[in-house]
Amino acid sequence: MNFRLNPLRAKLVVSMGELDRFEFCGHGIILGKQQKDWQEVDKLLGMFGKR
């Protein structure tokens, strides 16, 4: 899932730690720090193992 690093590569955020707060990245949603109705976290994580 290297595409999740695009905001970092584009210098829209200055560190990996900021990715979880970046509005247009699902990183924070997957980590449980944000919630969006459109992101099916359990379904996504189920593809890779248990939460």
C-alpha positions in Angstrom: 0.0 0.0 0.0 2.7 2.5 -1.0 0.0 4.9 -2.3 -0.7 5.8 1.3 2.6 7.5 1.4 1.8 9.8 -1.5 1.0 12.8 0.8 4.4 12.4 2.4 6.2 12.1 -1.0 4.3 15.1 -2.3 5.4 17.1 0.9 1.7 17.7 1.9 2.8 16.4 5.3 6.3 16.6 6.8 6.4 13.3 8.6 4.9 9.8 8.8 3.3 10.9 12.1 1.2 13.5 10.3 -0.3 11.0 7.8 -2.9 9.9 10.4 -4.3 13.5 10.5 -4.2 14.1 6.8 -7.8 14.5 5.6 -7.4 12.8 2.2 -5.5 9.7 3.4 -7.1 6.6 5.0 -4.1 6.0 7.2 -5.7 7.6 10.3 -8.9 5.7 9.7 -7.2 2.4 9.5 -5.3 3.2 12.7 -8.6 4.1 14.4 -7.7 7.8 15.0 -10.4 9.0 12.6 -13.7 7.7 11.4 -15.3 8.1 8.0 -18.5 6.4 7.0 -17.1 5.5 3.5 -14.1 3.5 4.8 -14.9 -0.1 5.7 -12.0 -0.7 8.0 -13.0 -4.2 9.2 -13.5 -5.4 5.7 -10.1 -3.9 4.6 -8.2 -5.3 7.6 -10.0 -8.7 7.1 -8.1 -9.0 3.9 -4.8 -8.9 5.7 -5.6 -10.6 9.0 -7.1 -9.7 12.3 -7.2 -6.2 13.8 
